[in-house]
Amino acid sequence: MTTTQNVPALDDDPFGTEILTDPYEFHRRLRDAGPVVRLPRYDSLVAMGRHAEVRATLTDWERFVSGRGAGLSDFAREKPWRPPSPILEADPPDHTAVRTVLNTVLSPRAVRGMRERFAPFAEELADALVARGRFDAVTDLAEVYPLRVFPDAFGLPAEGRRNLLRYGELATNALGPRNQLLLDAFEVAAAAQEWVRAHCERDKLAPQSLGAQIWAAADRGEISHEQAPLVVRSVLSAGFDPVVIGLGNALYALARHPQQWAALHADPALTKFAFDEALRWESPFQTFFRTTSVDVEVAGTTIPKDTKVLLFLGSANRDSRHWGEDAEELDIHRSTRGHVVFGRGIHQCVGQLIARLEAELVLSALTRRAARLELDGDPVPKLNNVLRGWASIPVRVTPA
Ligand code: OVM
């Protein structure tokens, strides 16, 4: 039996520009080094990059807790930058009541009801973009569609919606170390923080909207009135920018594989499955952290109590031990069962049905109309401590 003192160590900074720009070579070294690896750059931090251990750790919420933060900062030792999220940064039993409310507000039934309202703009946008021929898959599509449809359903006004992107960038960067990326995000999002604070309040959310339903759950006593604005804040933190990143990554993946786009054009019903494969290949959330609540043995190593553990979702999603020899290739025909794109267990993405609906509607509107989609210039990466995505993806499309 070994402890984390004698597991392999990697000297790399996974939050440095080099690895954030291209993480995959590092992921290979991380997986090959062992199931549990030390990252001495961040004191006693340990990391896991293999699918089996990442998945098992995500589901083990009692021993790998979230209440001390799902980022690098240990809330038992450091004051969080904002009041902790009552869902992401909480454990049962506190987590359970909040999760139950969001499960209901964002339920399959609720999301089915959004399809008809979300569909027309997907068609309209795809018409306009295919007519143009050349466009930016991020700034003309991935940022445009989610900011048009979901804030309406959530009850937010038309004015100021881009604050949701700036705030989401901050909330995600803040899960990483206090590096230049995070300092820049604080600066860029200063006004967005104020906007978000204001729009968590009941008076800013339209009657009957999803946001109003969160407040109604507080009136029924299912959560407290102090929690209600923080639950709204969770949706504003993770419901927009990560969706933009996900749409961009899916379009990037397909633009890099024109034959697979052609297969979707031939059978657009496949598009919603291709979305999972694209995100397995290019995962928006690359990392999340947990903290050990007790000594935990993982693959023969004892991780001491109170250790921060860094889980590489993007690496697990490309681990050949799980996916086979072609793990690093995009194949829209493969089974994506077992990916951890949306996490696993009690903290698995609560908004994923809406994200999937948005993706299915806007991507299939495009695969139906465009026989080809290709890169039309160099994509520009958007660096973020925990998200992998693009600031710009120039593409050209050929109408059917
Ligand atoms: C939150 C939250 C949930 C998931 C992801 C996330 C910053 C935030 O509850 O605020 O990323």
Residues whose N, C-alpha, C, O or C-beta is under 5 A from the ligand:
A	BS01	OVM	S85 I87 L88 A171 T172 R233 S234 S237 A238
